[in-house]
Amino acid sequence: MSAKEKAKAKIEQITGKVVRRVAHASGKDTTAAKGAALQARGKARESKEKGKDFFKR
């Protein structure tokens, strides 16, 4: 897995989690959903990269 893609996945996960929690605390449901989507996209990117690493071996 390239370090750049791995870092991008972690940043998306962390950013999504922070956005989701802050928006949920302030009662903004749409922004909370966007944060959850960003977090899920980061997890999907990480899974994709792990799969690529698995098949390279």
N, CA, C and O atoms as a Tinker XYZ file with bonds, in Angstrom:
   228  protein
     1  N      0.855000   -1.159000    0.000000    73     2
     2  CA     0.000000    0.000000    0.000000    64     1     3
     3  C      0.902000    1.221000    0.000000    63     2     4     5
     4  O      1.846000    1.310000    0.784000    81     3
     5  N      0.606000    2.147000   -0.873000    73     3     6
     6  CA     1.428000    3.344000   -0.887000    64     5     7
     7  C      1.166000    4.166000    0.369000    63     6     8     9
     8  O      0.042000    4.233000    0.867000    81     7
     9  N      2.196000    4.767000    0.852000    73     7    10
    10  CA     2.091000    5.544000    2.090000    64     9    11
    11  C      1.132000    6.716000    1.915000    63    10    12    13
    12  O      0.430000    7.101000    2.850000    81    11
    13  N      1.109000    7.272000    0.722000    73    11    14
    14  CA     0.230000    8.419000    0.447000    64    13    15
    15  C     -1.242000    8.015000    0.538000    63    14    16    17
    16  O     -2.042000    8.729000    1.144000    81    15
    17  N     -1.598000    6.900000   -0.047000    73    15    18
    18  CA    -2.980000    6.425000   -0.002000    64    17    19
    19  C     -3.376000    6.000000    1.411000    63    18    20    21
    20  O     -4.507000    6.226000    1.843000    81    19
    21  N     -2.440000    5.388000    2.118000    73    19    22
    22  CA    -2.709000    4.968000    3.494000    64    21    23
    23  C     -2.969000    6.183000    4.378000    63    22    24    25
    24  O     -3.887000    6.177000    5.197000    81    23
    25  N     -2.163000    7.218000    4.209000    73    23    26
    26  CA    -2.343000    8.448000    4.983000    64    25    27
    27  C     -3.657000    9.123000    4.632000    63    26    28    29
    28  O     -4.351000    9.642000    5.506000    81    27
    29  N     -3.994000    9.114000    3.352000    73    27    30
    30  CA    -5.242000    9.738000    2.913000    64    29    31
    31  C     -6.453000    9.032000    3.526000    63    30    32    33
    32  O     -7.426000    9.678000    3.915000    81    31
    33  N     -6.384000    7.716000    3.607000    73    31    34
    34  CA    -7.480000    6.936000    4.190000    64    33    35
    35  C     -7.644000    7.265000    5.668000    63    34    36    37
    36  O     -8.767000    7.455000    6.135000    81    35
    37  N     -6.543000    7.334000    6.408000    73    35    38
    38  CA    -6.608000    7.641000    7.839000    64    37    39
    39  C     -7.113000    9.060000    8.075000    63    38    40    41
    40  O     -7.903000    9.294000    8.989000    81    39
    41  N     -6.662000   10.006000    7.254000    73    39    42
    42  CA    -7.111000   11.387000    7.398000    64    41    43
    43  C     -8.607000   11.490000    7.161000    63    42    44    45
    44  O     -9.301000   12.195000    7.893000    81    43
    45  N     -9.119000   10.791000    6.140000    73    43    46
    46  CA   -10.564000   10.804000    5.875000    64    45    47
    47  C    -11.340000   10.213000    7.044000    63    46    48    49
    48  O    -12.392000   10.730000    7.419000    81    47
    49  N    -10.827000    9.138000    7.616000    73    47    50
    50  CA   -11.514000    8.500000    8.744000    64    49    51
    51  C    -11.561000    9.429000    9.949000    63    50    52    53
    52  O    -12.612000    9.588000   10.571000    81    51
    53  N    -10.446000   10.032000   10.276000    73    51    54
    54  CA   -10.383000   10.905000   11.445000    64    53    55
    55  C    -11.223000   12.162000   11.233000    63    54    56    57
    56  O    -11.967000   12.570000   12.125000    81    55
    57  N    -11.107000   12.772000   10.059000    73    55    58
    58  CA   -11.883000   13.969000    9.756000    64    57    59
    59  C    -13.373000   13.667000    9.798000    63    58    60    61
    60  O    -14.149000   14.443000   10.356000    81    59
    61  N    -13.772000   12.560000    9.219000    73    59    62
    62  CA   -15.180000   12.179000    9.218000    64    61    63
    63  C    -15.712000   11.961000   10.621000    63    62    64    65
    64  O    -16.833000   12.361000   10.935000    81    63
    65  N    -14.919000   11.332000   11.457000    73    63    66
    66  CA   -15.338000   11.078000   12.835000    64    65    67
    67  C    -15.508000   12.382000   13.607000    63    66    68    69
    68  O    -16.476000   12.547000   14.349000    81    67
    69  N    -14.567000   13.306000   13.431000    73    67    70
    70  CA   -14.641000   14.596000   14.126000    64    69    71
    71  C    -15.848000   15.397000   13.648000    63    70    72    73
    72  O    -16.593000   15.947000   14.458000    81    71
    73  N    -16.036000   15.461000   12.338000    73    71    74
    74  CA   -17.168000   16.210000   11.775000    64    73    75
    75  C    -18.486000   15.619000   12.270000    63    74    76    77
    76  O    -19.401000   16.348000   12.654000    81    75
    77  N    -18.570000   14.297000   12.257000    73    75    78
    78  CA   -19.801000   13.628000   12.684000    64    77    79
    79  C    -20.118000   13.923000   14.140000    63    78    80    81
    80  O    -21.262000   14.231000   14.475000    81    79
    81  N    -19.120000   13.832000   15.006000    73    79    82
    82  CA   -19.357000   14.062000   16.440000    64    81    83
    83  C    -19.712000   15.508000   16.753000    63    82    84    85
    84  O    -20.611000   15.769000   17.552000    81    83
    85  N    -19.010000   16.449000   16.126000    73    83    86
    86  CA   -19.292000   17.864000   16.370000    64    85    87
    87  C    -20.680000   18.220000   15.845000    63    86    88    89
    88  O    -21.436000   18.919000   16.520000    81    87
    89  N    -21.018000   17.750000   14.659000    73    87    90
    90  CA   -22.322000   18.052000   14.079000    64    89    91
    91  C    -23.442000   17.414000   14.886000    63    90    92    93
    92  O    -24.500000   18.016000   15.071000    81    91
    93  N    -23.216000   16.209000   15.362000    73    91    94
    94  CA   -24.229000   15.527000   16.163000    64    93    95
    95  C    -24.454000   16.265000   17.479000    63    94    96    97
    96  O    -25.588000   16.388000   17.942000    81    95
    97  N    -23.382000   16.750000   18.070000    73    95    98
    98  CA   -23.485000   17.474000   19.336000    64    97    99
    99  C    -24.219000   18.801000   19.165000    63    98   100   101
   100  O    -24.904000   19.258000   20.080000    81    99
   101  N    -24.075000   19.414000   18.002000    73    99   102
   102  CA   -24.742000   20.696000   17.772000    64   101   103
   103  C    -26.112000   20.527000   17.115000    63   102   104   105
   104  O    -26.799000   21.514000   16.854000    81   103
   105  N    -26.511000   19.282000   16.847000    73   103   106
   106  CA   -27.847000   19.013000   16.329000    64   105   107
   107  C    -27.999000   19.183000   14.827000    63   106   108   109
   108  O    -29.115000   19.368000   14.342000    81   107
   109  N    -26.920000   19.124000   14.091000    73   107   110
   110  CA   -26.979000   19.279000   12.629000    64   109   111
   111  C    -26.890000   17.898000   11.988000    63   110   112   113
   112  O    -25.804000   17.363000   11.762000    81   111
   113  N    -28.051000   17.343000   11.706000    73   111   114
   114  CA   -28.110000   15.962000   11.216000    64   113   115
   115  C    -27.507000   15.788000    9.828000    63   114   116   117
   116  O    -26.850000   14.781000    9.566000    81   115
   117  N    -27.719000   16.752000    8.934000    73   115   118
   118  CA   -27.177000   16.595000    7.586000    64   117   119
   119  C    -25.655000   16.630000    7.583000    63   118   120   121
   120  O    -25.011000   15.868000    6.862000    81   119
   121  N    -25.094000   17.503000    8.376000    73   119   122
   122  CA   -23.637000   17.562000    8.454000    64   121   123
   123  C    -23.089000   16.307000    9.125000    63   122   124   125
   124  O    -22.018000   15.823000    8.759000    81   123
   125  N    -23.814000   15.785000   10.097000    73   123   126
   126  CA   -23.398000   14.540000   10.745000    64   125   127
   127  C    -23.400000   13.392000    9.740000    63   126   128   129
   128  O    -22.515000   12.537000    9.772000    81   127
   129  N    -24.372000   13.370000    8.864000    73   127   130
   130  CA   -24.427000   12.325000    7.837000    64   129   131
   131  C    -23.265000   12.462000    6.856000    63   130   132   133
   132  O    -22.701000   11.461000    6.414000    81   131
   133  N    -22.913000   13.686000    6.521000    73   131   134
   134  CA   -21.779000   13.901000    5.626000    64   133   135
   135  C    -20.478000   13.437000    6.286000    63   134   136   137
   136  O    -19.610000   12.867000    5.625000    81   135
   137  N    -20.349000   13.682000    7.573000    73   135   138
   138  CA   -19.172000   13.211000    8.299000    64   137   139
   139  C    -19.106000   11.699000    8.331000    63   138   140   141
   140  O    -18.031000   11.119000    8.179000    81   139
   141  N    -20.248000   11.054000    8.528000    73   139   142
   142  CA   -20.294000    9.592000    8.537000    64   141   143
   143  C    -19.925000    9.037000    7.164000    63   142   144   145
   144  O    -19.246000    8.015000    7.065000    81   143
   145  N    -20.371000    9.711000    6.110000    73   143   146
   146  CA   -20.034000    9.272000    4.756000    64   145   147
   147  C    -18.534000    9.416000    4.495000    63   146   148   149
   148  O    -17.922000    8.555000    3.864000    81   147
   149  N    -17.958000   10.489000    4.977000    73   147   150
   150  CA   -16.520000   10.695000    4.810000    64   149   151
   151  C    -15.731000    9.630000    5.558000    63   150   152   153
   152  O    -14.720000    9.133000    5.062000    81   151
   153  N    -16.186000    9.291000    6.725000    73   151   154
   154  CA   -15.534000    8.250000    7.520000    64   153   155
   155  C    -15.635000    6.899000    6.807000    63   154   156   157
   156  O    -14.661000    6.147000    6.759000    81   155
   157  N    -16.797000    6.596000    6.260000    73   155   158
   158  CA   -16.995000    5.331000    5.545000    64   157   159
   159  C    -16.126000    5.269000    4.294000    63   158   160   161
   160  O    -15.597000    4.211000    3.953000    81   159
   161  N    -15.979000    6.404000    3.611000    73   159   162
   162  CA   -15.139000    6.437000    2.422000    64   161   163
   163  C    -13.681000    6.154000    2.787000    63   162   164   165
   164  O    -12.972000    5.473000    2.047000    81   163
   165  N    -13.242000    6.676000    3.921000    73   163   166
   166  CA   -11.884000    6.405000    4.389000    64   165   167
   167  C    -11.681000    4.938000    4.711000    63   166   168   169
   168  O    -10.637000    4.367000    4.394000    81   167
   169  N    -12.676000    4.325000    5.339000    73   167   170
   170  CA   -12.584000    2.898000    5.656000    64   169   171
   171  C    -12.563000    2.058000    4.378000    63   170   172   173
   172  O    -11.832000    1.072000    4.291000    81   171
   173  N    -13.363000    2.452000    3.393000    73   171   174
   174  CA   -13.393000    1.719000    2.128000    64   173   175
   175  C    -12.057000    1.838000    1.404000    63   174   176   177
   176  O    -11.565000    0.862000    0.839000    81   175
   177  N    -11.472000    3.027000    1.420000    73   175   178
   178  CA   -10.179000    3.233000    0.777000    64   177   179
   179  C     -9.108000    2.371000    1.451000    63   178   180   181
   180  O     -8.265000    1.778000    0.778000    81   179
   181  N     -9.149000    2.307000    2.783000    73   179   182
   182  CA    -8.189000    1.495000    3.521000    64   181   183
   183  C     -8.354000    0.011000    3.181000    63   182   184   185
   184  O     -7.367000   -0.700000    2.993000    81   183
   185  N     -9.590000   -0.449000    3.103000    73   183   186
   186  CA    -9.855000   -1.848000    2.765000    64   185   187
   187  C     -9.357000   -2.178000    1.362000    63   186   188   189
   188  O     -8.796000   -3.249000    1.129000    81   187
   189  N     -9.563000   -1.258000    0.438000    73   187   190
   190  CA    -9.117000   -1.458000   -0.935000    64   189   191
   191  C     -7.605000   -1.602000   -0.984000    63   190   192   193
   192  O     -7.082000   -2.490000   -1.657000    81   191
   193  N     -6.914000   -0.742000   -0.281000    73   191   194
   194  CA    -5.459000   -0.789000   -0.278000    64   193   195
   195  C     -4.937000   -2.050000    0.409000    63   194   196   197
   196  O     -3.943000   -2.629000   -0.032000    81   195
   197  N     -5.595000   -2.475000    1.476000    73   195   198
   198  CA    -5.183000   -3.715000    2.144000    64   197   199
   199  C     -5.384000   -4.909000    1.218000    63   198   200   201
   200  O     -4.565000   -5.828000    1.197000    81   199
   201  N     -6.468000   -4.895000    0.458000    73   199   202
   202  CA    -6.720000   -5.968000   -0.504000    64   201   203
   203  C     -5.661000   -6.016000   -1.590000    63   202   204   205
   204  O     -5.229000   -7.093000   -2.002000    81   203
   205  N     -5.246000   -4.848000   -2.048000    73   203   206
   206  CA    -4.194000   -4.796000   -3.058000    64   205   207
   207  C     -2.893000   -5.356000   -2.503000    63   206   208   209
   208  O     -2.177000   -6.078000   -3.197000    81   207
   209  N     -2.589000   -5.026000   -1.256000    73   207   210
   210  CA    -1.380000   -5.556000   -0.626000    64   209   211
   211  C     -1.449000   -7.068000   -0.476000    63   210   212   213
   212  O     -0.456000   -7.764000   -0.687000    81   211
   213  N     -2.606000   -7.568000   -0.116000    73   211   214
   214  CA    -2.768000   -9.002000    0.106000    64   213   215
   215  C     -2.489000   -9.776000   -1.185000    63   214   216   217
   216  O     -1.832000  -10.817000   -1.150000    81   215
   217  N     -2.977000   -9.280000   -2.317000    73   215   218
   218  CA    -2.804000  -10.015000   -3.569000    64   217   219
   219  C     -1.435000   -9.801000   -4.214000    63   218   220   221
   220  O     -1.077000  -10.512000   -5.153000    81   219
   221  N     -0.676000   -8.839000   -3.726000    73   219   222
   222  CA     0.674000   -8.648000   -4.250000    64   221   223
   223  C      1.623000   -9.708000   -3.738000    63   222   224   225
   224  O      2.637000   -9.995000   -4.374000    81   223
   225  N      1.304000  -10.296000   -2.589000    73   223   226
   226  CA     2.205000  -11.282000   -1.970000    64   225   227
   227  C      2.066000  -12.632000   -2.562000    63   226   228
   228  O      2.756000  -13.562000   -2.146000    81   227
